[in-house]
């Protein structure tokens, strides 16, 4: 379960930043897309386990779901896809492989209390 190693790394990054700023982390905000290779529920579960052995035991994990958006060459426009298994434009049905968003797995913000 690689979600546990991801959760541990996220906690390490947040702890280092909190130490630099001299505060306490209240929440960690992540952006995560369906092509990130991470299962959201597994990450949340792993985070709960990881934070128990971390100095950030009270820090919440807030995950923002990023939609899967691709560029359709036929329509020449971005389109939101329903499923990562169906990389087709919902308007014209053309297959597309140019993904604009949906691969993200990034820490975007920390809520730190002094």
C-alpha positions in Angstrom: 0.0 0.0 0.0 2.0 3.0 -1.3 -0.6 5.3 0.2 1.0 4.9 3.6 4.4 6.1 2.3 2.7 9.1 0.6 0.9 9.9 3.9 4.2 9.7 5.8 5.9 12.0 3.2 3.1 14.5 3.4 3.4 14.6 7.1 7.2 15.1 6.9 6.8 18.0 4.5 4.2 19.6 6.7 6.2 19.1 9.9 9.3 20.7 8.3 7.4 23.7 7.2 5.7 24.1 10.6 9.1 24.0 12.2 10.4 26.7 9.8 7.5 28.9 10.6 7.4 28.2 14.3 3.8 27.0 14.4 1.5 24.1 14.6 -0.2 22.5 11.6 -4.0 22.4 11.8 -4.7 21.1 8.3 -2.9 19.9 5.2 -4.6 20.6 1.8 -3.9 18.3 -1.1 -5.1 18.4 -4.7 -5.6 14.9 -6.2 -6.7 13.8 -9.6 -8.1 10.4 -10.8 -4.9 9.6 -12.7 -2.6 10.3 -9.7 -2.4 6.5 -9.0 -3.6 7.0 -5.5 -6.9 5.8 -4.1 -8.5 8.6 -2.0 -10.0 6.4 0.6 -6.8 4.4 1.1 -4.8 7.6 1.4 -7.3 9.0 4.1 -7.0 5.7 6.0 -3.2 5.6 5.7 -3.1 9.2 6.9 -5.1 8.4 10.0 -2.6 5.7 10.9 0.5 7.8 10.0 -0.5 10.8 12.0 -0.8 8.8 15.2 3.0 8.4 15.2 3.6 11.9 14.0 4.0 15.2 15.8 1.0 16.3 13.7 -1.5 14.0 15.3 -4.2 16.8 15.3 -3.7 17.9 11.7 -6.6 17.2 9.4 -6.1 16.1 5.8 -8.3 17.9 3.3 -8.3 16.5 -0.2 -9.6 18.5 -3.2 -10.7 16.3 -6.1 -9.3 17.5 -9.4 -11.4 16.7 -12.4 -10.1 14.8 -15.3 -9.8 17.2 -18.2 -8.5 16.5 -21.7 -8.1 18.5 -24.9 -10.2 17.3 -27.8 -8.4 17.8 -31.1 -11.6 17.5 -33.1 -13.6 20.1 -31.1 -10.4 22.0 -30.3 -11.6 22.5 -26.7 -11.0 21.2 -23.2 -13.5 18.6 -22.0 -14.2 17.1 -18.6 -14.1 13.3 -18.8 -16.4 11.1 -16.8 -14.0 8.2 -16.3 -10.2 7.6 -16.7 -11.1 4.4 -18.5 -13.0 6.3 -21.2 -10.7 8.9 -22.7 -13.2 10.2 -25.2 -14.7 13.6 -25.8 -18.2 13.6 -24.3 -19.4 16.0 -27.2 -18.0 14.3 -30.4 -16.8 10.9 -29.1 -13.3 11.3 -30.4 -10.6 9.5 -28.4 -8.1 11.9 -26.7 -4.8 11.3 -25.0 -3.9 14.9 -24.2 -4.7 15.2 -20.5 -4.7 18.7 -19.2 -5.5 17.9 -15.6 -6.2 14.9 -13.4 -2.7 13.6 -12.7 -2.1 15.9 -9.7 -1.1 14.8 -6.3 0.3 17.9 -4.6 0.3 19.7 -1.3 -1.2 23.1 -2.1 -1.6 24.6 1.4 -0.9 24.2 5.1 -3.0 25.8 7.8 -0.5 26.8 10.5 -1.3 28.3 13.8 1.3 30.3 15.7 
